[in-house]
Amino acid sequence: MIKIFLLLLLLVSNIYGATIKGKVFDSTTKSPLIGANVIIDGTNSGAATDSEGNYIINELSKGDYSVTVSYMGYKTFQKSFIITNNEATILDIKMDPEAIKMETYVVTASRRRERVEDAPAAISVISKTEIRRESNTNLGDYLKGTKGIDFTQSGIDSYNMTARGFNSSFSSRLLTLTDGRMANVPSLRLTAYNVIPVSFEDVEQIEVVLGPSSALYGPNAHSGVLNIVTSSPLRTTGTSINVQGGMLAQNDTDLLKKLTFRTAHKFGNFGFKVSGVALSGQDWTHINEDEYEGHDPAFIGRPNLKKDRLDRGGRLALESDNNPIFSQSMIEHVDGADESWVGYYWGDYISESGGEFGSPVITEAMVEEASNDQFNRFTLDNGMVLWFVTEDKIGNYYSDGIDNDGDGYIDEQIDIGVDDEEEA
């Protein structure tokens, strides 16, 4: 009789199989998650957690399994496990919170709030999440990859955008709005994106409508509408600060520094916000010989305007600047020179006194290298040639083809009177 009872007990145990149980809770707060779904993959077995986050799944046979746990607002959890006997397997599960992506709403396509799927026009949306994920120097960088948008950049914070072609640095065919208001500069009749008073921290989303939108926005919306939607101080409060830094891919440039901040507060139904941007950096350095020369005087029939390093009249070079006189022996060493050049002051690219602040100065090493040349010439890395680099010039400023003081003029106060405007 006892043997029959033990045999029945063994048969019942094999029929009902093993059990897996445990608790599902928040990984950060350790709070139990009520109603989480716990499913054994590939089977019909599963359970939901009770008021204390506990679950239990019975009647599992030996083998390899994978469990999937899901709960709204949390990342889906998956884990493999093995059942080797009929004992209960304990599996506690920690769930990580996850932001729920809500439906995207837009206002630009029809000038009313609607789901992006219901918009009556092709519209692209750059969300706040995408803007926070990247680190760019200007808002235009976030739109580079947007379909139909042409992006033109001429400096760190100088750029322009247009849609569906017709692009240039001064194009105004893409109507740009900030919270539905026109963002262009009335006096210039174009949009200066670098002076739009909006910081990264204050942008809720950027909406781009491609195609003519003049029926809604007037004749300025020739090729599309770009609407920068900012965050409401009633819905988004607090203070945020963003600091960026980096180097341009060129030598001898200052560190790029950018500070962005936003603060917003509300009192009942009244809210206010303040945001700002501070940007400091050295823009790209570019020397273009054709641009430096301007329109070629020889081509337009006024060869007397050619920059030839000679003082041919107008405001004469100062005697105190100690410019050398072009001599007969120099003709064969200067391209284009002839007998008519002899006797004029010759620009040696070296200032006797004064000069552009920030310009480099003559050094002993330069004098030593130039001493082996008949005319004491020294060639700079950019190809410019200094003449008569002698010991008495040590410490004097010299021309380098760069606007070193940032006032828009190149190498001013050096070789005064040579190739000046008055020579015309």
Secondary structure by P-SEA (a helix, b strand, c coil): caaaaaaaaaaaaaaacbbbbbbbbbccccccccbbbbbcccccccbbbcccbbbbbcccccccbbbbbbbccccbbbbbbbbccccbbbbbbbbbbbbbbcbbbbcccccccccccccccccccccaaaaaacccccccccccccccbbbbbccccccccccccccccccccbbbbcccccccccccccccccccccccccccbbbbbccccccccccccccbbbbbbbbbccccbbbbbbbbbbbcccccccbbbbbbbbbbbbcccccccccbbbbbbbcbbbbbccccccccccccccccccccccccccccccccccccccccccccccccccccccccccccccccccccccbbbbcaaaaaaacccccccccccccccccccccccccbbbbccccccccccccccccccccccccc
